[in-house]
Amino acid sequence: MIEIKNYIKVLKKRNVLDDISYTFENGKIYGLYGRNGSGKTMLLRAMAGLIYPTSGEIIIDGQVLHRDISFPKDCGIIIENMELMPQYDGFTNLKLLGKIKKTATDEDIMEALETVGLKSAARQKVKEYSLGMKQKLSIAQAIFEKPKILLLDEPTNALDEKSIDNFRQTLLELKDKGTLIIIASHNKDDIRLLSDVVIEMEEGKMRVVS
């Protein structure tokens, strides 16, 4: 569970996140939408521990972010402009990331690559990947350690229709296993088809739509 209490983030004298309070519950998919600059990505960055609040706090499973923990302990993330290591193949990228937590096996890595449709390209260097393949690898790195929380920013960018359908099915399966999933997307179908709760972001404020 992620609980946000009176969270404010000021950048360049502007409230990019403006007094947000909300509780995100396990086993649900939350869809965030809004125009560029509305605060969607900034909210995901806040929950991922990538920015510090000007005031307020975020509590994850009873622990205060930046006080008790530096980052969510069990979280998979896709944030815009993520850079994987182009000189290594897809499998090695995930293997190196997995050394941090040391929870994922080689089988977990191959399972994630197969889930996103990259099993045949597991030993291909990332610099040879297409944009769509790089996006699939970003999804694989978010899920290969089987996290309890997924924070996903524009996760279907550059994916073809079949890959999008496969991705949506994967998220629904993860939700059924109790994963808390938060998606920021311009793709209205992602929001409409997946979300248990739809949230609009505008000028740093959030409003539950449905």
N, C-alpha and C positions, 0 to 999 in steps of 0.2 A: 504494500500500500504506500502511496505517495501523498503526503499531506502538505499543502502549500498554505502558509499563513502570512497574510498581509505583505506579500513579496513585492518590493519595489526595486527596480534597477534603473539608475539614471546614467545616461551617456550623453555627453555634449549638451548638458542642461535640459535634456528631454527624457521623460519617463518612457523608456522602451518597454518596460513592464510596470504596470500601474496598479499597485495595491491589489494583487491577485491572491485570492483565498479559494482553495478547492481541494477536494480529496478524490484521488484516482484509486479505484479498487481493483484487486486482482480478478482475473478471469473475465475482463471486459476489454473491448476495443473502443478507444476514444479517437474521434476524428477532429482534427483542427483545420479550419480553413480561414482564409482572409487574404487581403491583398499583400503584395510585397511590402515589407516594412511594418506589417501589422503586429508583429511580435511572436509569430509562430515558431520560427527557428530559435529566437532568443529564449522562449519558454523551454524548449527542448534542451538547449544548452544549460539553462539554469538547473533543470532536473538532473542533467548528466554531471553536474559539478564543474562545468567548464567556465562558469562565470561566478563571481561573488555578488551577493545582494547588497544594494545600498542600505536597505532595511528589510526586516522580515526574515523568514526562515523556511526551509524545506525539510520535512521529516520523512525519512524512508525506513519503514519497518521499525519505527520507534527510535531511530538514530538521527540526530540533527546533522545535516550536510554541512561540511566545513567546520564542524565542532567535534562531533564524534567520529565522523568518517570524511575522507577527502572526496571520494567518489562512491556512487552506488556499488555495492559489493557484487551484485548479481544482475548485471545490466548489459544488454546488447544495444549498440548505437549505430545509426546511419545519420551522419551530419553532412550537410553540403560541403563540397570541396574536400572530401576525405581523400587522402593519398595513400595508396598501398605501394609496395616496393616493386617498381617495374622490372628490375633486374632479376627478380626471382619468379618462379612459377606460382600458380595459384595455391597449390598444396603447401609449398614452403612458406608463403605469406602467412597462412593460417597457423602453420606449425610454429613459426616464430612468435606470433601473437599469443599462442597457447602456452608458451613458456612462462608468461607472466603469472597466470593463475594456476597453471599446472593441473587443470581439471579435465581437459579434453584429450581423448585418445586419438590415435591415427584413424581409427574407425569412425569416431565422431566427426572428424574433419572430412573424410570421404563421404559420409552420410550427408553432411551439409552441402558439399559440392554436387552430389547427385540430386539432392532436393531442388537446387536452383538450376540444374541442367548443365553443370560444368564438369561432370565426371570425366568426360573424354578430353577435356582441356586442363586437367589437374596438373599436368607436368609441362604445360605450355607457359612461356614467360609472359608476365602480365603486360609488358610493353607491346606484345603482339596481339593483345586482346582488343576487340571492338569496344565501343562505348557501352553497348548492351551487356557484353561479357564482364566488363569492369563493374557495372552496376550489380550484376548477379553475384560477383565476388564480394561486393560490399554487403549484400544481403547474407551471403554465407558467413562472413566474419561476424555478423550480428547475431547469428543463431547457432553457430557451431558449438558453443559452450553451454547450450541449453539454458539461457538466462531466464529469470523470473520476470524481468522487465525488459520491454523493447521500446526504444525511442527512435522513431523512424521519420526522417525528413525527406520528403519527395522520393519515396522508395521505388516507385515505378518509372522514374525518368529513364528514357532510352530503352525500355523493355518493349518487345513486340507483344501482340495481343495474347498469344499462347503463353508466353512467360508471365504476363500479368495475371492471367487466370490461374496459373500454377502458384504464383506468389500469394494470391488471395486465399486459395485453398490451404496453403501452408499456414497462414496467419489464423485462419479459423480453427485449424487443428491445434495450434499452440494455445489459442484462447480456451479451447475445451480442456486443455491440460492445466489451466489456471494462470497462464501468463498474462500479465498486465501489458497491454499494447497501446501506444499512443502514436498516431500517425498525423503528420502535417503534410497536406497534399493540395495541389491545385486540381488534381483529377477528381472531379465531382463523383464519378462512379466509385472510386475507392472509398470516398466518404460515405456515399449512399449505401453501398452494398456491404460494407464491413462494419460500420460503426454501431455500437450499442448506444453511445452518447455522442452527439454532434455539438461541437463548440466553435463559436465564431470569435476570431481575434480581430480587434480594431483599435488602432492607436494605443497598443499596449494593454488593453483591457480585454477580458474574456467574458463571453456570454453563452450560457447553455441554450442551444436552440431546440434540441430534442433528445 
